[in-house]
Amino acid sequence: MRIDYRKNDELRNIKFTHNYTKHALGSVLVEFGDTKVIVCASVDLKKPKWMSEDDNRGWITAEYSLLPSATNTRCKRERDKVSGRTHEIQRLIGRSLRACVDLEKMSGMTITIDADVIQADGGTRTASICGGYLALKDAIAKLMRDGYIQENPIIEPIAAISIGIVDGEIKLDLNYEEDSHAQVDSNVILTKSGKIVDFQTTSEGEPYEFERMIELFNIAKDGINKIIEMY
């Protein structure tokens, strides 16, 4: 039995609260157990400066941050330069959300996803991706309602989950205590139809067998299907 009394293949209690903030076009409070993230979608009606004039795509990008009191010891704000970890997570969120939309159907605009972790207990990047998808979906619905987008650019939903091997057992949706002691640490991001957006898996100690990797992936896939059903 796990420290929070879940089965090995059981998700934490998950909750999505839409329209959590007043001004963002889409905003969601995401709760995966004790991990809580506020995710907001903001829209700029112009494409990025780096994009060429003959490029008809829109763009989706992301910023991620941990509030100082999100962890058990205060972390400093990243004011002038983001850490390598933060940069990696930002790129992962943006890349994941771009994978589920047709960017040409949102031409001439940039949507920024801001994920601010207010309480961290493992799985902040995967929670941010799930909340990011829902905030993006809400923002696009309002842009379509107001005539800025003519056709829904979302191809299909995506979701993400953490999974790992802890004390020799595969465990889904790791909290911090489990993640910090995992022999294998993985993050899986899939579309509703099961296509792989990202599959990161790392052995923190001894290598592990291919068969266990497949088992790990399949358990994560079942968990992702359950999350998408919650949307």
Secondary structure by P-SEA (a helix, b strand, c coil): ccccccccccccbbbbbccccccccbbbbcccccbbbbbbbbbbcccccccccccccccccbbbbbcccccccbbbbccccccaaaaaaaaaaaaaaaaaccccccccbbbbbbbbbcccccaaaaaaaaaaaaaaaaaaaaaaaacccccccccbbbbbbbbbbccccccccccaaaaaaccccbbbbbcccccccbbbbbcccccccaaaaaaaaaaaaaaaaaaaaac
